[in-house]
Amino acid sequence: MRLVFCLYKYFPYGGLQRDCLRIAQACMARGHRVQVLALEWQGARPPGLDIHIVAARGLTGPARYRRFSAALRRHLAATPADAVVGFNKMPGLDVYYAADPCYAHKAHTQRGALYRLLPRYRHFAGYEAAVFAADADTRILMISDLQKPLFQRHYGTPEERFHRLPPGIDPGRRAPPDSQAKAIRVAFREEFGIAETQPLLLSIGSGFRTKGLDRTLRGLASLPPALASTHLFVVGQDDPAAFRRLARRLGVAERVRFFAGRDDVPRFLQGADLLVHPAYSENTGTVLLEALVAGLPVLTTANCGYAPHVAESAAGEVLLNPFEQTALDRALVRLLTADLSSLRRQALAWAEQTDIYRLPERAAELIEQLVPAGERPCAW
């Protein structure tokens, strides 16, 4: 088949973006031809993948996205495809990979009535409805059940249009043999000047506000004197200015270090003692599973789609809703004073017996099955 994948922006450190690339490669491995249309592509271009950058100017994001949709229609009219697979919500998709939460629910629960009168709301609500409306045809690949009831509440999406995917953790994130993991940990801490006796918290994810970095900083500031040597490393593609200011106000700036998106995240997973991910909203939270398969205990919130895996692994804690800062503060102390080596063993044992690696392959299978039957368009 000829498949067109649509993505507004690719950058190598986003979970959605990495999923898009891995699903494209899985489809190519099954003999299909994949072309990716994007507004922007950052980083290396994988060999064999046809990437087409759409020149769509506009003063606002919605304006650019509307021009992208128009360019997609023209592109398909000139070179028809067997299926259009979208990784952002937009009209004209045969299959949508649902990594983002329900916009309508957020707009009605976290924004005021005036917000819903703005052109921005009309654009994003309209593009979401194009995918999820009851009379739409788009098939939806769900990577978590957390958001499905919200989409159905706002749009009445029929059950049969949802198709569940298993998690898809890159096997390369798995912990190396124990002796090698220890060597990585020692070298990592020496490089960044963190003593073995100093606890190290880790926050990973682009979009610091959504990931609850403010909550993590307040938790760090709340630690008792016995844990006052605890440091926090923050890895992600976002502007850290507001969070640097918060760290200064809380008196912990000298113990917090920010890193832009990096290719050596597995080293951070081996060098740290605890992943802290108290997200405000997270459809899945791939980093939770990446930490567990690396043997890193996790502290997260129940509104992350993959939080049940943390609870199942017994290698960390899940904070219940509604979120309370004091609950996070207490959990930090419990975990940092627990037997972390035992939690590491539990995480690794869980990762050995749980199927959390097949998302790209299963997505490729479903795309094949969900393409509407009928005569194939002409080859490109």
C-alpha positions as a printed NumPy array, in Angstrom:
array([[  0.   ,   0.   ,   0.   ],
       [  0.896,   3.635,  -0.325],
       [  0.449,   5.331,   3.038],
       [  0.607,   9.035,   3.841],
       [  1.458,   9.914,   7.453],
       [  0.562,  13.454,   8.601],
       [  2.374,  15.206,  11.435],
       [  2.62 ,  18.917,  12.141],
       [  6.053,  18.875,  13.746],
       [  8.692,  16.204,  14.177],
       [ 11.461,  16.517,  16.742],
       [ 13.492,  13.551,  17.993],
       [ 12.607,  13.851,  21.699],
       [  8.796,  13.798,  21.568],
       [  6.989,  10.569,  22.416],
       [  4.34 ,  11.099,  19.716],
       [  7.029,  11.881,  17.17 ],
       [  9.063,   8.783,  18.008],
       [  5.913,   6.658,  17.775],
       [  5.165,   8.103,  14.346],
       [  8.628,   7.226,  13.103],
       [  8.586,   3.704,  14.557],
       [  5.128,   2.951,  13.105],
       [  6.276,   4.254,   9.717],
       [  9.301,   1.97 ,   9.863],
       [  7.123,  -0.987,  10.902],
       [  4.849,  -0.348,   7.904],
       [  7.864,  -0.129,   5.604],
       [  9.215,  -3.4  ,   6.999],
       [  5.908,  -5.012,   5.946],
       [  6.427,  -3.849,   2.361],
       [  4.345,  -0.656,   2.316],
       [  5.474,   2.693,   0.957],
       [  5.253,   5.519,   3.471],
       [  5.423,   9.236,   2.841],
       [  5.392,  11.665,   5.76 ],
       [  3.921,  15.142,   5.324],
       [  4.998,  17.633,   7.987],
       [  5.207,  21.351,   8.579],
       [  8.59 ,  20.972,  10.24 ],
       [ 11.176,  18.23 ,  10.696],
       [ 14.001,  18.555,  13.207],
       [ 16.812,  16.042,  13.393],
       [ 18.067,  13.323,  11.08 ],
       [ 15.915,  11.954,   8.288],
       [ 15.842,   8.143,   8.405],
       [ 17.002,   6.457,   5.199],
       [ 14.238,   5.103,   3.013],
       [ 11.514,   7.319,   4.488],
       [ 10.044,   9.87 ,   2.069],
       [  9.592,  13.118,   4.017],
       [  7.759,  16.015,   2.385],
       [  7.842,  19.401,   4.132],
       [  4.69 ,  21.436,   3.538],
       [  5.27 ,  25.169,   3.209],
       [  2.285,  26.596,   5.064],
       [  2.698,  30.108,   6.384],
       [  0.426,  31.79 ,   8.89 ],
       [  0.478,  34.238,  11.772],
       [ -1.023,  31.659,  14.137],
       [ -0.828,  27.921,  14.627],
       [ -4.43 ,  27.347,  13.495],
       [ -3.804,  29.33 ,  10.318],
       [ -0.811,  27.151,   9.465],
       [ -2.764,  23.994,  10.257],
       [ -5.613,  25.01 ,   7.94 ],
       [ -3.127,  25.621,   5.141],
       [ -1.546,  22.267,   5.903],
       [ -4.951,  20.599,   5.461],
       [ -5.46 ,  22.386,   2.163],
       [ -2.015,  21.28 ,   0.985],
       [ -2.83 ,  17.699,   2.031],
       [ -5.995,  17.738,  -0.091],
       [ -4.056,  19.005,  -3.118],
       [ -1.324,  16.445,  -2.55 ],
       [ -3.787,  13.552,  -2.4  ],
       [ -5.629,  14.779,  -5.477],
       [ -2.365,  14.681,  -7.409],
       [ -1.019,  11.424,  -5.903],
       [ -3.794,   9.315,  -4.289],
       [ -2.979,   7.136,  -1.295],
       [ -4.456,   3.935,   0.067],
       [ -4.745,   5.482,   3.529],
       [ -3.995,   8.721,   5.352],
       [ -2.738,   8.207,   8.898],
       [ -2.732,  11.257,  11.177],
       [ -0.736,  11.893,  14.327],
       [ -2.467,  15.215,  14.934],
       [ -6.24 ,  15.777,  14.781],
       [ -7.305,  17.094,  11.385],
       [ -9.906,  16.478,   8.664],
       [ -9.446,  13.836,   5.994],
       [ -7.876,  11.029,   8.038],
       [ -8.584,   7.348,   7.52 ],
       [ -6.727,   6.418,  10.718],
       [ -5.844,   8.622,  13.697],
       [ -3.177,   7.724,  16.256],
       [ -4.706,   9.092,  19.469],
       [ -1.773,  10.245,  21.563],
       [ -3.292,  13.585,  22.596],
       [ -6.042,  14.079,  25.203],
       [ -9.572,  15.264,  24.516],
       [ -9.458,  18.971,  23.677],
       [-13.187,  19.528,  24.184],
       [-13.03 ,  18.134,  27.712],
       [-10.104,  20.378,  28.582],
       [-11.827,  23.424,  27.079],
       [-14.976,  22.793,  29.124],
       [-13.31 ,  21.905,  32.424],
       [-10.149,  24.023,  32.501],
       [-11.211,  27.11 ,  30.547],
       [-13.956,  29.669,  30.963],
       [-16.946,  30.296,  28.714],
       [-15.213,  33.241,  26.998],
       [-12.412,  30.946,  25.82 ],
       [-14.953,  28.879,  23.902],
       [-15.939,  31.974,  21.901],
       [-12.426,  32.436,  20.51 ],
       [-11.396,  31.433,  16.954],
       [ -8.681,  29.226,  18.467],
       [-11.3  ,  27.117,  20.231],
       [-13.441,  26.84 ,  17.113],
       [-10.461,  25.621,  15.109],
       [ -9.247,  22.925,  17.487],
       [-12.761,  21.792,  18.425],
       [-13.644,  21.54 ,  14.735],
       [-10.526,  19.556,  13.894],
       [-11.169,  17.208,  16.81 ],
       [-14.786,  16.734,  15.724],
       [-13.57 ,  15.867,  12.214],
       [-11.948,  12.788,  13.775],
       [-14.306,  11.854,  16.61 ],
       [-17.795,  12.994,  15.516],
       [-20.393,  10.217,  15.536],
       [-20.85 ,  10.413,  11.77 ],
       [-17.132,  10.582,  10.905],
       [-15.354,   7.641,   9.286],
       [-11.924,   7.898,  10.908],
       [-10.677,   4.796,  12.712],
       [ -8.946,   5.588,  15.995],
       [ -5.887,   3.823,  17.398],
       [ -6.042,   4.268,  21.189],
       [ -2.893,   3.882,  23.244],
       [ -4.771,   4.315,  26.525],
       [ -8.37 ,   3.856,  27.69 ],
       [ -8.137,   6.965,  29.875],
       [ -9.457,   9.407,  27.27 ],
       [-11.951,   7.233,  25.371],
       [-14.931,   7.962,  27.684],
       [-14.244,  11.689,  27.311],
       [-14.277,  11.534,  23.513],
       [-17.482,   9.507,  23.606],
       [-19.106,  11.917,  26.059],
       [-18.408,  14.958,  23.871],
       [-18.825,  13.428,  20.411],
       [-20.791,  10.19 ,  20.751],
       [-18.053,   8.281,  18.918],
       [-19.19 ,   4.698,  18.233],
       [-17.345,   2.015,  20.156],
       [-16.435,   0.056,  17.035],
       [-14.248,   2.885,  15.712],
       [-11.821,   2.571,  18.626],
       [ -8.973,   0.07 ,  18.38 ],
       [ -6.688,  -0.506,  21.349],
       [ -2.904,  -0.679,  20.988],
       [ -0.486,  -2.196,  23.503],
       [  2.327,  -0.007,  24.82 ],
       [  5.327,   0.245,  22.546],
       [  8.473,   0.807,  24.55 ],
       [ 11.695,   0.832,  22.563],
       [ 13.597,  -2.311,  23.629],
       [ 16.729,  -0.174,  23.549],
       [ 15.51 ,   1.472,  26.779],
       [ 15.81 ,  -1.819,  28.677],
       [ 18.435,  -2.039,  31.388],
       [ 21.793,  -3.527,  30.396],
       [ 23.305,  -6.388,  32.444],
       [ 23.706,  -5.486,  36.098],
       [ 27.461,  -4.966,  36.034],
       [ 27.192,  -2.716,  32.976],
       [ 24.326,  -0.759,  34.553],
       [ 26.448,  -0.118,  37.638],
       [ 29.335,   1.079,  35.48 ],
       [ 27.022,   3.459,  33.608],
       [ 25.675,   4.79 ,  36.909],
       [ 29.155,   5.43 ,  38.333],
       [ 30.39 ,   7.151,  35.178],
       [ 27.23 ,   9.238,  34.896],
       [ 27.442,  10.5  ,  38.468],
       [ 31.125,  11.252,  38.164],
       [ 30.481,  13.257,  34.991],
       [ 27.855,  15.447,  36.655],
       [ 29.389,  15.629,  40.123],
       [ 26.698,  13.676,  41.973],
       [ 27.981,  11.524,  44.824],
       [ 26.555,   8.041,  45.32 ],
       [ 25.175,   9.193,  48.674],
       [ 23.218,  12.054,  47.057],
       [ 19.712,  11.044,  45.917],
       [ 18.969,  12.048,  42.329],
       [ 15.45 ,  12.719,  41.055],
       [ 14.733,  12.725,  37.338],
       [ 12.036,  14.542,  35.351],
       [ 11.756,  13.739,  31.645],
       [  9.37 ,  15.195,  29.116],
       [  8.779,  18.117,  26.804],
       [  6.118,  20.47 ,  28.13 ],
       [  7.273,  21.127,  31.688],
       [  3.962,  22.57 ,  32.851],
       [  1.898,  19.601,  31.674],
       [  4.372,  17.163,  33.203],
       [  3.926,  18.783,  36.626],
       [  7.461,  20.101,  37.008],
       [  6.194,  22.796,  39.394],
       [  4.866,  20.03 ,  41.653],
       [  8.214,  18.238,  41.509],
       [ 10.111,  21.397,  42.444],
       [  7.822,  21.982,  45.429],
       [  8.328,  18.372,  46.476],
       [ 12.097,  18.816,  46.292],
       [ 11.88 ,  21.95 ,  48.437],
       [  9.763,  20.111,  51.027],
       [ 12.3  ,  17.342,  51.737],
       [ 13.519,  17.093,  55.344],
       [ 17.125,  17.932,  56.334],
       [ 18.161,  14.273,  56.094],
       [ 17.4  ,  14.435,  52.347],
       [ 18.634,  17.974,  51.736],
       [ 21.387,  16.722,  49.405],
       [ 18.804,  15.489,  46.868],
       [ 19.268,  16.825,  43.342],
       [ 16.86 ,  17.042,  40.4  ],
       [ 17.774,  16.676,  36.734],
       [ 15.166,  17.931,  34.24 ],
       [ 15.4  ,  16.672,  30.643],
       [ 13.067,  18.009,  27.972],
       [ 12.5  ,  20.383,  25.09 ],
       [ 10.838,  23.432,  26.628],
       [ 11.632,  26.913,  27.93 ],
       [ 12.862,  26.474,  31.524],
       [ 12.834,  30.188,  32.473],
       [  9.657,  30.144,  34.594],
       [ 10.759,  26.984,  36.38 ],
       [ 14.226,  28.356,  37.078],
       [ 12.512,  31.317,  38.75 ],
       [ 10.302,  28.977,  40.779],
       [ 13.347,  26.947,  41.855],
       [ 15.022,  30.16 ,  43.044],
       [ 11.937,  31.22 ,  45.003],
       [ 11.804,  27.795,  46.628],
       [ 15.493,  27.905,  47.517],
       [ 16.488,  24.8  ,  45.519],
       [ 17.976,  26.343,  42.37 ],
       [ 21.478,  25.104,  43.155],
       [ 20.17 ,  21.513,  43.246],
       [ 18.247,  21.639,  39.96 ],
       [ 19.834,  21.225,  36.541],
       [ 18.047,  21.612,  33.204],
       [ 18.979,  19.732,  30.032],
       [ 17.531,  20.149,  26.552],
       [ 16.287,  17.056,  24.738],
       [ 19.067,  14.465,  24.598],
       [ 19.907,  11.245,  22.795],
       [ 21.455,   9.609,  25.883],
       [ 18.333,   9.367,  28.073],
       [ 19.151,   5.719,  28.988],
       [ 22.223,   7.004,  30.87 ],
       [ 20.011,   9.321,  32.912],
       [ 17.66 ,   6.435,  33.688],
       [ 20.591,   4.403,  35.034],
       [ 22.155,   7.295,  36.928],
       [ 19.051,   8.501,  38.795],
       [ 17.265,   7.055,  41.83 ],
       [ 13.641,   7.984,  41.079],
       [ 11.583,   9.268,  38.143],
       [  9.093,  11.903,  39.317],
       [  6.237,  12.513,  36.871],
       [  3.249,  14.175,  38.613],
       [  1.585,  15.202,  35.357],
       [ -1.537,  17.368,  35.25 ],
       [ -2.742,  15.487,  32.178],
       [ -1.095,  12.637,  30.292],
       [ -2.83 ,  10.366,  27.831],
       [ -0.183,   7.691,  28.327],
       [  3.166,   8.653,  29.81 ],
       [  5.625,   6.536,  27.831],
       [  8.466,   7.698,  30.045],
       [  6.881,   5.824,  32.979],
       [  7.386,   2.525,  31.19 ],
       [ 10.806,   3.515,  29.879],
       [ 11.865,   4.096,  33.476],
       [ 10.474,   0.763,  34.675],
       [ 12.177,  -1.28 ,  31.947],
       [ 15.416,   0.508,  32.848],
       [ 14.938,  -0.467,  36.504],
       [ 14.16 ,   3.045,  37.727],
       [ 11.346,   3.39 ,  40.322],
       [  8.548,   5.826,  39.464],
       [  6.371,   8.349,  41.3  ],
       [  3.447,   9.551,  39.165],
       [ -0.191,  10.641,  39.206],
       [ -3.276,   8.547,  38.498],
       [ -4.318,  10.711,  35.543],
       [ -1.466,   9.294,  33.441],
       [ -2.755,   6.594,  31.129],
       [  0.136,   4.256,  31.907],
       [ -0.023,   4.8  ,  35.688],
       [ -1.715,   1.391,  36.238],
       [  1.475,  -0.243,  34.971],
       [  3.426,   1.494,  37.741],
       [  1.003,   0.167,  40.334],
       [  1.124,  -3.315,  38.799],
       [  4.925,  -3.355,  38.882],
       [  5.023,  -2.423,  42.604],
       [  8.107,  -0.385,  41.722],
       [  6.917,   3.034,  42.81 ],
       [  3.779,   4.916,  43.774],
       [  0.743,   6.368,  42.007],
       [ -0.798,   9.488,  43.579],
       [ -4.587,   9.413,  43.595],
       [ -6.876,  12.118,  42.227],
       [ -7.525,  14.846,  43.176],
       [ -3.857,  15.723,  43.433],
       [ -2.532,  16.978,  46.773],
       [  0.961,  18.446,  47.045],
       [  1.374,  17.089,  50.563],
       [  0.726,  13.562,  49.249],
       [  3.543,  13.958,  46.751],
       [  5.838,  15.376,  49.436],
       [  5.224,  12.374,  51.7  ],
       [  5.624,   9.893,  48.843],
       [  8.981,  11.407,  47.918],
       [ 10.261,  10.821,  51.424],
       [  8.91 ,   7.251,  51.516],
       [ 10.521,   6.304,  48.221],
       [ 13.854,   8.018,  48.814],
       [ 14.19 ,   6.247,  52.169],
       [ 12.982,   2.867,  50.837],
       [ 15.164,   0.009,  49.585],
       [ 15.654,   1.373,  46.068],
       [ 17.648,  -1.673,  44.962],
       [ 14.631,  -3.848,  45.81 ],
       [ 12.342,  -1.547,  43.826],
       [ 14.771,  -1.758,  40.903],
       [ 14.61 ,  -5.564,  40.961],
       [ 10.808,  -5.457,  41.031],
       [ 10.724,  -3.098,  38.039],
       [ 13.071,  -5.319,  36.023],
       [ 11.161,  -8.495,  36.914],
       [  7.894,  -6.869,  35.802],
       [  9.476,  -5.693,  32.527],
       [ 10.633,  -9.243,  31.772],
       [  7.147, -10.745,  31.968],
       [  4.964,  -7.97 ,  30.508],
       [  4.335,  -7.351,  26.798],
       [  4.911,  -3.625,  26.426],
       [  7.015,  -3.524,  23.271],
       [  4.742,  -4.301,  20.278],
       [  2.925,  -1.021,  19.588],
       [  4.564,  -0.23 ,  16.201],
       [  3.996,  -3.731,  14.823],
       [  0.397,  -3.902,  16.063],
       [ -0.33 ,  -0.415,  14.67 ],
       [  0.977,  -1.511,  11.269],
       [ -1.267,  -4.595,  11.384],
       [ -4.316,  -2.491,  12.238],
       [ -3.606,   0.056,   9.502],
       [ -3.615,  -2.811,   7.006],
       [ -6.907,  -4.139,   8.387],
       [ -8.658,  -0.773,   8.624],
       [ -7.939,   0.562,   5.151],
       [-11.325,   0.743,   3.374],
       [-11.854,  -2.123,   0.965],
       [-12.072,  -1.317,  -2.715],
       [ -9.978,  -0.641,  -5.751],
       [ -6.508,   0.626,  -4.98 ],
       [ -5.595,   4.081,  -6.325],
       [ -2.864,   4.318,  -8.906],
       [  0.682,   3.779,  -7.658],
       [  2.902,   6.775,  -7.24 ]])
